[in-house]
Every structure is written in structure tokens, then in C-alpha cells.
């Protein structure tokens, strides 16, 4: 059985912590699926805030919607 890659865990945790300022313990106690969902929701919020109705190239930092 292969575990979830540690670099992806840190990527998700830092993304959530940066935007929501949640403590490390709270983020790391989440299941992967829940962390991933929060990352998707944060990305959605950012896309909506940045949407001005014009077509834009993909954001290279929007890593959670490339998978």
C-alpha cells in the first residue's frame, strides 16, 4: 500500500494555512479528502474574486485543479 506523498501533504497544508490561517494541528488532523476539498474551495473563491468576465490563461499556482 502506497501512502499519500509527503510533499503533497505539505502543499495542501501550506495552501490552507496561508489562506485560512488555521493552525497546523487542525489542518494535519484532517483526512486527505477533507484537506483536498478545502484546497478546492479556496481555489474556487480565488477564481471568483479574480473573475472579471475576460478569458484568462490557466493560473500556474492553481495546483489543486490540475489533478
Biopython code that builds the backbone (N, CA, C, O; Angstrom):
import numpy as np
from Bio.PDB.StructureBuilder import StructureBuilder

atoms = [
    (1, "UNK", "N", (0.844, -1.181, 0.000)),
    (1, "UNK", "CA", (0.000, 0.000, 0.000)),
    (1, "UNK", "C", (0.890, 1.244, 0.000)),
    (1, "UNK", "O", (1.810, 1.366, 0.809)),
    (2, "UNK", "N", (0.605, 2.140, -0.898)),
    (2, "UNK", "CA", (1.384, 3.360, -1.017)),
    (2, "UNK", "C", (0.669, 4.489, -0.292)),
    (2, "UNK", "O", (-0.536, 4.680, -0.459)),
    (3, "UNK", "N", (1.415, 5.236, 0.513)),
    (3, "UNK", "CA", (0.840, 6.377, 1.216)),
    (3, "UNK", "C", (0.770, 7.602, 0.320)),
    (3, "UNK", "O", (1.346, 7.632, -0.768)),
    (4, "UNK", "N", (0.075, 8.581, 0.784)),
    (4, "UNK", "CA", (-0.030, 9.842, 0.058)),
    (4, "UNK", "C", (1.313, 10.556, 0.141)),
    (4, "UNK", "O", (1.884, 10.635, 1.229)),
    (5, "UNK", "N", (1.840, 11.078, -0.963)),
    (5, "UNK", "CA", (3.173, 11.699, -0.962)),
    (5, "UNK", "C", (3.272, 12.862, 0.028)),
    (5, "UNK", "O", (2.407, 13.737, 0.065)),
    (6, "UNK", "N", (4.326, 12.858, 0.818)),
    (6, "UNK", "CA", (4.512, 13.862, 1.861)),
    (6, "UNK", "C", (4.586, 15.273, 1.290)),
    (6, "UNK", "O", (4.114, 16.217, 1.923)),
    (7, "UNK", "N", (5.175, 15.433, 0.097)),
    (7, "UNK", "CA", (5.250, 16.779, -0.486)),
    (7, "UNK", "C", (3.870, 17.318, -0.826)),
    (7, "UNK", "O", (3.649, 18.527, -0.761)),
    (8, "UNK", "N", (2.940, 16.446, -1.185)),
    (8, "UNK", "CA", (1.566, 16.873, -1.472)),
    (8, "UNK", "C", (0.842, 17.258, -0.185)),
    (8, "UNK", "O", (0.045, 18.196, -0.175)),
    (9, "UNK", "N", (1.115, 16.541, 0.891)),
    (9, "UNK", "CA", (0.509, 16.885, 2.182)),
    (9, "UNK", "C", (0.949, 18.283, 2.603)),
    (9, "UNK", "O", (0.127, 19.098, 3.022)),
    (10, "UNK", "N", (2.247, 18.557, 2.491)),
    (10, "UNK", "CA", (2.758, 19.886, 2.841)),
    (10, "UNK", "C", (2.187, 20.958, 1.915)),
    (10, "UNK", "O", (1.890, 22.068, 2.357)),
    (11, "UNK", "N", (2.034, 20.635, 0.654)),
    (11, "UNK", "CA", (1.470, 21.585, -0.305)),
    (11, "UNK", "C", (0.047, 21.955, 0.094)),
    (11, "UNK", "O", (-0.304, 23.135, 0.133)),
    (12, "UNK", "N", (-0.767, 20.957, 0.389)),
    (12, "UNK", "CA", (-2.142, 21.211, 0.809)),
    (12, "UNK", "C", (-2.193, 21.980, 2.117)),
    (12, "UNK", "O", (-2.944, 22.948, 2.246)),
    (13, "UNK", "N", (-1.395, 21.551, 3.089)),
    (13, "UNK", "CA", (-1.404, 22.189, 4.410)),
    (13, "UNK", "C", (-0.973, 23.647, 4.320)),
    (13, "UNK", "O", (-1.590, 24.512, 4.942)),
    (14, "UNK", "N", (0.064, 23.927, 3.565)),
    (14, "UNK", "CA", (0.536, 25.310, 3.464)),
    (14, "UNK", "C", (-0.470, 26.187, 2.726)),
    (14, "UNK", "O", (-0.634, 27.362, 3.056)),
    (15, "UNK", "N", (-1.138, 25.622, 1.734)),
    (15, "UNK", "CA", (-2.159, 26.353, 0.983)),
    (15, "UNK", "C", (-3.302, 26.771, 1.905)),
    (15, "UNK", "O", (-3.724, 27.927, 1.896)),
    (16, "UNK", "N", (-3.799, 25.825, 2.698)),
    (16, "UNK", "CA", (-4.891, 26.111, 3.632)),
    (16, "UNK", "C", (-4.438, 27.091, 4.708)),
    (16, "UNK", "O", (-5.149, 28.047, 5.017)),
    (17, "UNK", "N", (-3.271, 26.861, 5.274)),
    (17, "UNK", "CA", (-2.767, 27.733, 6.339)),
    (17, "UNK", "C", (-2.582, 29.162, 5.833)),
    (17, "UNK", "O", (-2.898, 30.118, 6.540)),
    (18, "UNK", "N", (-2.080, 29.305, 4.628)),
    (18, "UNK", "CA", (-1.845, 30.633, 4.060)),
    (18, "UNK", "C", (-3.151, 31.416, 3.925)),
    (18, "UNK", "O", (-3.214, 32.590, 4.290)),
    (19, "UNK", "N", (-4.181, 30.771, 3.406)),
    (19, "UNK", "CA", (-5.427, 31.473, 3.135)),
    (19, "UNK", "C", (-6.369, 31.554, 4.329)),
    (19, "UNK", "O", (-7.037, 32.571, 4.512)),
    (20, "UNK", "N", (-6.436, 30.512, 5.139)),
    (20, "UNK", "CA", (-7.406, 30.485, 6.235)),
    (20, "UNK", "C", (-6.775, 30.684, 7.607)),
    (20, "UNK", "O", (-7.486, 30.876, 8.593)),
    (21, "UNK", "N", (-5.451, 30.641, 7.678)),
    (21, "UNK", "CA", (-4.732, 30.860, 8.944)),
    (21, "UNK", "C", (-5.136, 29.854, 10.027)),
    (21, "UNK", "O", (-5.155, 30.175, 11.216)),
    (22, "UNK", "N", (-5.450, 28.658, 9.600)),
    (22, "UNK", "CA", (-5.772, 27.608, 10.563)),
    (22, "UNK", "C", (-4.480, 27.039, 11.131)),
    (22, "UNK", "O", (-3.459, 27.019, 10.445)),
    (23, "UNK", "N", (-4.513, 26.573, 12.384)),
    (23, "UNK", "CA", (-3.293, 26.018, 12.995)),
    (23, "UNK", "C", (-2.885, 24.681, 12.363)),
    (23, "UNK", "O", (-3.715, 23.927, 11.853)),
    (24, "UNK", "N", (-1.598, 24.425, 12.419)),
    (24, "UNK", "CA", (-1.009, 23.210, 11.860)),
    (24, "UNK", "C", (-1.725, 21.953, 12.352)),
    (24, "UNK", "O", (-2.051, 21.069, 11.559)),
    (25, "UNK", "N", (-1.965, 21.876, 13.637)),
    (25, "UNK", "CA", (-2.586, 20.677, 14.215)),
    (25, "UNK", "C", (-3.967, 20.417, 13.621)),
    (25, "UNK", "O", (-4.325, 19.271, 13.349)),
    (26, "UNK", "N", (-4.731, 21.472, 13.422)),
    (26, "UNK", "CA", (-6.075, 21.320, 12.871)),
    (26, "UNK", "C", (-6.016, 20.828, 11.426)),
    (26, "UNK", "O", (-6.775, 19.941, 11.035)),
    (27, "UNK", "N", (-5.128, 21.399, 10.649)),
    (27, "UNK", "CA", (-5.008, 21.012, 9.240)),
    (27, "UNK", "C", (-4.510, 19.576, 9.116)),
    (27, "UNK", "O", (-5.044, 18.794, 8.329)),
    (28, "UNK", "N", (-3.489, 19.233, 9.890)),
    (28, "UNK", "CA", (-2.900, 17.901, 9.781)),
    (28, "UNK", "C", (-3.795, 16.805, 10.355)),
    (28, "UNK", "O", (-3.606, 15.630, 10.041)),
    (29, "UNK", "N", (-4.762, 17.172, 11.189)),
    (29, "UNK", "CA", (-5.672, 16.161, 11.727)),
    (29, "UNK", "C", (-6.783, 15.802, 10.735)),
    (29, "UNK", "O", (-7.524, 14.845, 10.954)),
    (30, "UNK", "N", (-6.897, 16.563, 9.655)),
    (30, "UNK", "CA", (-7.912, 16.283, 8.637)),
    (30, "UNK", "C", (-7.505, 15.080, 7.795)),
    (30, "UNK", "O", (-6.321, 14.808, 7.600)),
    (31, "UNK", "N", (-8.495, 14.381, 7.310)),
    (31, "UNK", "CA", (-8.259, 13.341, 6.315)),
    (31, "UNK", "C", (-7.849, 14.022, 5.005)),
    (31, "UNK", "O", (-8.186, 15.180, 4.758)),
    (32, "UNK", "N", (-7.125, 13.288, 4.187)),
    (32, "UNK", "CA", (-6.669, 13.835, 2.900)),
    (32, "UNK", "C", (-7.838, 14.397, 2.091)),
    (32, "UNK", "O", (-7.746, 15.494, 1.540)),
    (33, "UNK", "N", (-8.911, 13.660, 2.024)),
    (33, "UNK", "CA", (-10.067, 14.081, 1.229)),
    (33, "UNK", "C", (-10.608, 15.432, 1.704)),
    (33, "UNK", "O", (-10.993, 16.271, 0.890)),
    (34, "UNK", "N", (-10.637, 15.639, 3.021)),
    (34, "UNK", "CA", (-11.131, 16.908, 3.562)),
    (34, "UNK", "C", (-10.162, 18.057, 3.250)),
    (34, "UNK", "O", (-10.591, 19.144, 2.866)),
    (35, "UNK", "N", (-8.849, 17.812, 3.417)),
    (35, "UNK", "CA", (-7.862, 18.844, 3.079)),
    (35, "UNK", "C", (-7.968, 19.213, 1.608)),
    (35, "UNK", "O", (-7.944, 20.389, 1.247)),
    (36, "UNK", "N", (-8.083, 18.222, 0.783)),
    (36, "UNK", "CA", (-8.191, 18.439, -0.661)),
    (36, "UNK", "C", (-9.433, 19.256, -0.994)),
    (36, "UNK", "O", (-9.387, 20.141, -1.848)),
    (37, "UNK", "N", (-10.536, 18.961, -0.326)),
    (37, "UNK", "CA", (-11.783, 19.706, -0.554)),
    (37, "UNK", "C", (-11.620, 21.178, -0.174)),
    (37, "UNK", "O", (-12.073, 22.062, -0.902)),
    (38, "UNK", "N", (-10.970, 21.442, 0.969)),
    (38, "UNK", "CA", (-10.738, 22.831, 1.374)),
    (38, "UNK", "C", (-9.849, 23.545, 0.365)),
    (38, "UNK", "O", (-10.074, 24.719, 0.071)),
    (39, "UNK", "N", (-8.857, 22.866, -0.164)),
    (39, "UNK", "CA", (-7.988, 23.467, -1.187)),
    (39, "UNK", "C", (-8.795, 23.828, -2.432)),
    (39, "UNK", "O", (-8.592, 24.891, -3.018)),
    (40, "UNK", "N", (-9.690, 22.965, -2.828)),
    (40, "UNK", "CA", (-10.538, 23.231, -3.988)),
    (40, "UNK", "C", (-11.456, 24.419, -3.734)),
    (40, "UNK", "O", (-11.658, 25.253, -4.617)),
    (41, "UNK", "N", (-12.012, 24.496, -2.525)),
    (41, "UNK", "CA", (-12.899, 25.609, -2.185)),
    (41, "UNK", "C", (-12.142, 26.936, -2.162)),
    (41, "UNK", "O", (-12.652, 27.947, -2.645)),
    (42, "UNK", "N", (-10.938, 26.941, -1.607)),
    (42, "UNK", "CA", (-10.113, 28.157, -1.590)),
    (42, "UNK", "C", (-9.800, 28.588, -3.019)),
    (42, "UNK", "O", (-9.882, 29.773, -3.342)),
    (43, "UNK", "N", (-9.445, 27.638, -3.870)),
    (43, "UNK", "CA", (-9.159, 27.954, -5.276)),
    (43, "UNK", "C", (-10.388, 28.539, -5.960)),
    (43, "UNK", "O", (-10.277, 29.478, -6.748)),
    (44, "UNK", "N", (-11.553, 27.986, -5.660)),
    (44, "UNK", "CA", (-12.797, 28.484, -6.244)),
    (44, "UNK", "C", (-13.064, 29.924, -5.799)),
    (44, "UNK", "O", (-13.453, 30.762, -6.612)),
    (45, "UNK", "N", (-12.858, 30.213, -4.519)),
    (45, "UNK", "CA", (-13.026, 31.574, -4.006)),
    (45, "UNK", "C", (-12.102, 32.530, -4.750)),
    (45, "UNK", "O", (-12.524, 33.601, -5.184)),
    (46, "UNK", "N", (-10.843, 32.139, -4.895)),
    (46, "UNK", "CA", (-9.876, 33.000, -5.583)),
    (46, "UNK", "C", (-10.249, 33.226, -7.041)),
    (46, "UNK", "O", (-10.130, 34.342, -7.546)),
    (47, "UNK", "N", (-10.697, 32.185, -7.714)),
    (47, "UNK", "CA", (-11.107, 32.351, -9.118)),
    (47, "UNK", "C", (-12.285, 33.311, -9.220)),
    (47, "UNK", "O", (-12.310, 34.171, -10.100)),
    (48, "UNK", "N", (-13.265, 33.171, -8.323)),
    (48, "UNK", "CA", (-14.429, 34.052, -8.354)),
    (48, "UNK", "C", (-14.055, 35.499, -8.052)),
    (48, "UNK", "O", (-14.584, 36.417, -8.677)),
    (49, "UNK", "N", (-13.161, 35.708, -7.114)),
    (49, "UNK", "CA", (-12.722, 37.066, -6.780)),
    (49, "UNK", "C", (-11.947, 37.707, -7.922)),
    (49, "UNK", "O", (-12.006, 38.922, -8.113)),
    (50, "UNK", "N", (-11.230, 36.901, -8.672)),
    (50, "UNK", "CA", (-10.396, 37.417, -9.756)),
    (50, "UNK", "C", (-11.097, 37.441, -11.106)),
    (50, "UNK", "O", (-10.523, 37.903, -12.093)),
    (51, "UNK", "N", (-12.331, 36.949, -11.162)),
    (51, "UNK", "CA", (-13.049, 36.865, -12.429)),
    (51, "UNK", "C", (-13.605, 38.234, -12.819)),
    (51, "UNK", "O", (-14.405, 38.822, -12.092)),
    (52, "UNK", "N", (-13.174, 38.723, -13.959)),
    (52, "UNK", "CA", (-13.710, 39.987, -14.469)),
    (52, "UNK", "C", (-14.453, 39.765, -15.791)),
    (52, "UNK", "O", (-14.735, 40.713, -16.525)),
    (53, "UNK", "N", (-14.760, 38.513, -16.076)),
    (53, "UNK", "CA", (-15.501, 38.186, -17.283)),
    (53, "UNK", "C", (-14.641, 37.962, -18.511)),
    (53, "UNK", "O", (-15.154, 37.572, -19.559)),
    (54, "UNK", "N", (-13.348, 38.201, -18.402)),
    (54, "UNK", "CA", (-12.439, 38.009, -19.535)),
    (54, "UNK", "C", (-11.771, 36.646, -19.445)),
    (54, "UNK", "O", (-11.503, 36.133, -18.359)),
    (55, "UNK", "N", (-11.513, 36.082, -20.600)),
    (55, "UNK", "CA", (-10.800, 34.798, -20.660)),
    (55, "UNK", "C", (-9.369, 35.002, -20.185)),
    (55, "UNK", "O", (-8.691, 35.932, -20.619)),
    (56, "UNK", "N", (-8.917, 34.134, -19.299)),
    (56, "UNK", "CA", (-7.565, 34.235, -18.756)),
    (56, "UNK", "C", (-6.829, 32.919, -18.963)),
    (56, "UNK", "O", (-7.454, 31.860, -19.022)),
    (57, "UNK", "N", (-5.515, 32.979, -19.073)),
    (57, "UNK", "CA", (-4.750, 31.728, -19.119)),
    (57, "UNK", "C", (-4.833, 31.029, -17.770)),
    (57, "UNK", "O", (-5.138, 31.656, -16.756)),
    (58, "UNK", "N", (-4.564, 29.741, -17.763)),
    (58, "UNK", "CA", (-4.568, 28.995, -16.507)),
    (58, "UNK", "C", (-3.553, 29.573, -15.544)),
    (58, "UNK", "O", (-2.455, 29.962, -15.941)),
    (59, "UNK", "N", (-3.921, 29.626, -14.288)),
    (59, "UNK", "CA", (-3.031, 30.107, -13.239)),
    (59, "UNK", "C", (-2.074, 28.983, -12.869)),
    (59, "UNK", "O", (-2.527, 27.935, -12.411)),
    (60, "UNK", "N", (-0.767, 29.160, -13.048)),
    (60, "UNK", "CA", (0.182, 28.084, -12.735)),
    (60, "UNK", "C", (0.243, 27.749, -11.252)),
    (60, "UNK", "O", (0.757, 26.695, -10.875)),
    (61, "UNK", "N", (-0.279, 28.641, -10.403)),
    (61, "UNK", "CA", (-0.260, 28.389, -8.970)),
    (61, "UNK", "C", (-1.539, 27.717, -8.485)),
    (61, "UNK", "O", (-1.653, 27.390, -7.304)),
    (62, "UNK", "N", (-2.483, 27.512, -9.361)),
    (62, "UNK", "CA", (-3.733, 26.856, -9.003)),
    (62, "UNK", "C", (-3.533, 25.348, -9.104)),
    (62, "UNK", "O", (-4.179, 24.674, -9.906)),
    (63, "UNK", "N", (-2.636, 24.837, -8.282)),
    (63, "UNK", "CA", (-2.173, 23.459, -8.381)),
    (63, "UNK", "C", (-3.233, 22.432, -8.038)),
    (63, "UNK", "O", (-3.111, 21.272, -8.431)),
    (64, "UNK", "N", (-4.252, 22.820, -7.328)),
    (64, "UNK", "CA", (-5.208, 21.834, -6.855)),
    (64, "UNK", "C", (-6.292, 21.521, -7.868)),
    (64, "UNK", "O", (-7.127, 20.651, -7.620)),
    (65, "UNK", "N", (-6.303, 22.191, -8.979)),
    (65, "UNK", "CA", (-7.276, 21.878, -10.014)),
    (65, "UNK", "C", (-6.628, 21.290, -11.249)),
    (65, "UNK", "O", (-7.297, 21.105, -12.266)),
    (66, "UNK", "N", (-5.344, 20.995, -11.185)),
    (66, "UNK", "CA", (-4.638, 20.364, -12.298)),
    (66, "UNK", "C", (-4.712, 18.853, -12.210)),
    (66, "UNK", "O", (-4.415, 18.167, -13.188)),
    (67, "UNK", "N", (-5.092, 18.326, -11.085)),
    (67, "UNK", "CA", (-5.059, 16.871, -10.870)),
    (67, "UNK", "C", (-6.298, 16.204, -11.368)),
    (67, "UNK", "O", (-6.427, 14.984, -11.262)),
]
sb = StructureBuilder()
sb.init_structure("model")
sb.init_model(0)
sb.init_chain("A")
sb.init_seg("    ")
for serial, (resi, resn, name, xyz) in enumerate(atoms, 1):
    if name == "N":
        sb.init_residue(resn, " ", resi, " ")
    sb.init_atom(name, np.array(xyz, "f"), 0.0, 1.0, " ", f" {name:<3s}", serial, name[0])
structure = sb.get_structure()
